[in-house]
Amino acid sequence: ELIRLLDGDANSQLLTHCVLESANLLDNPALPWMRLLESALSHYLCSKTDESEKLPHASKPTWLQALKTIGFTAICRWQYESLSHSCLPLCLELHVLHHWHLSRDDPVAQLGLVEQLLATLPELKISDSNEYLLYPLWYTLIHALLSVQPEPNAAIRSTIALFGTVSESSSFWMMGMLKKILGKEKTPPERVSATRCLIAYAFALLLAQAYARRIRPEQMPEPDDYHQAANGNGGEPFTLSKLLSAPEKRASRERIASAAIENFKALCGSSPHKEYHGQILAIIDTIGADVEPRQILLYAKNIIVLLDSRSKPFLETLQEAIDVSL
């Protein structure tokens, strides 16, 4: 009933603010209340500035303000596994943001957070109508992968493969790969929309290009176990899925980037969004050898909004929340 009020009541903005503030009063919020909070977060981040000015202590709706309004104590009480299992992507994003700040000076903790988020994504069964709520988590994952030092090679390669093997007809993750990573079988989730597939492939390409161009001279030439197959001398050819199914085999960064771009071009040819093919490739072609993570994230945001404009209010203030030291 309260969720319906958030959708249509004349005082929905005030109710939204009250729900956000109430989170700090609950030691162990039940799932229905967390679903209400998820809905309130969505309404809050999508609210216009002139509407938010009607609220007490009004300020522009931002991720950072949401963190402060809900309160860090409340967020610390939330169970990561419960947020994932209950499919609450916006609450999960707040949880990740808070713990990213807590681990800012601890590379080991940051890598642990990256691996946790990477393993969580297959658990989030999001319908087509709500898939735009996933993209803040994808954006944050890309930021984390490009920020953690030393460079998390295995995590970057796994992410490129996972995003680059999304399939409309099967699932977000191929089941055999999921079993290999998580050590358990999963029931295939709902079908994935063509839009989500294209954004995922674009993310794989974006990350692969950034990864390839960050290589240092002392790392050249890279060992590559697929060299013979590429030259027609036998052996199994490289595909992005090999990064998961055969992680012990070495693939150069350039080979990974080439496979990602071929996958993207192939998907674009059959996608209802083929008119954006050139625009996305133009964005990615501007990546230079000294590209900064912030620039990569701007490209990621532009690609997401280009293909799914519903995501725009959820991405506009996200970088600020990631950057600010709380």
HELIX and SHEET records of a PDB file:
HELIX    1   1 LEU A    2  GLY A    8  1                                   7    
HELIX    2   2 SER A   12  SER A   22  1                                  11    
HELIX    3   3 ALA A   23  LEU A   25  5                                   3    
HELIX    4   4 LEU A   31  CYS A   46  1                                  16    
HELIX    5   5 THR A   49  SER A   52  1                                   4    
HELIX    6   6 TRP A   63  ILE A   70  1                                   8    
HELIX    7   7 PHE A   72  ARG A   77  1                                   6    
HELIX    8   8 TYR A   80  HIS A   85  1                                   6    
HELIX    9   9 PRO A   89  LEU A  102  1                                  14    
HELIX   10  10 PRO A  107  THR A  120  1                                  14    
HELIX   11  11 LEU A  121  GLU A  123  5                                   3    
HELIX   12  12 ASP A  128  LEU A  133  5                                   6    
HELIX   13  13 TYR A  135  SER A  147  1                                  13    
HELIX   14  14 ASN A  153  PHE A  163  1                                  11    
HELIX   15  15 MET A  175  LEU A  182  1                                   8    
HELIX   16  16 ALA A  194  ARG A  213  1                                  20    
HELIX   17  17 PRO A  217  GLN A  219  5                                   3    
HELIX   18  18 HIS A  227  ALA A  230  1                                   4    
HELIX   19  19 LYS A  242  SER A  245  1                                   4    
HELIX   20  20 ARG A  253  SER A  270  1                                  18    
HELIX   21  21 LYS A  274  TYR A  276  5                                   3    
HELIX   22  22 HIS A  277  ASP A  285  1                                   9    
HELIX   23  23 PRO A  293  LEU A  307  1                                  15    
HELIX   24  24 SER A  309  SER A  311  5                                   3    
HELIX   25  25 LYS A  312  LEU A  315  1                                   4    
HELIX   26  26 LEU A  318  ASP A  323  1                                   6    
END                                                                             
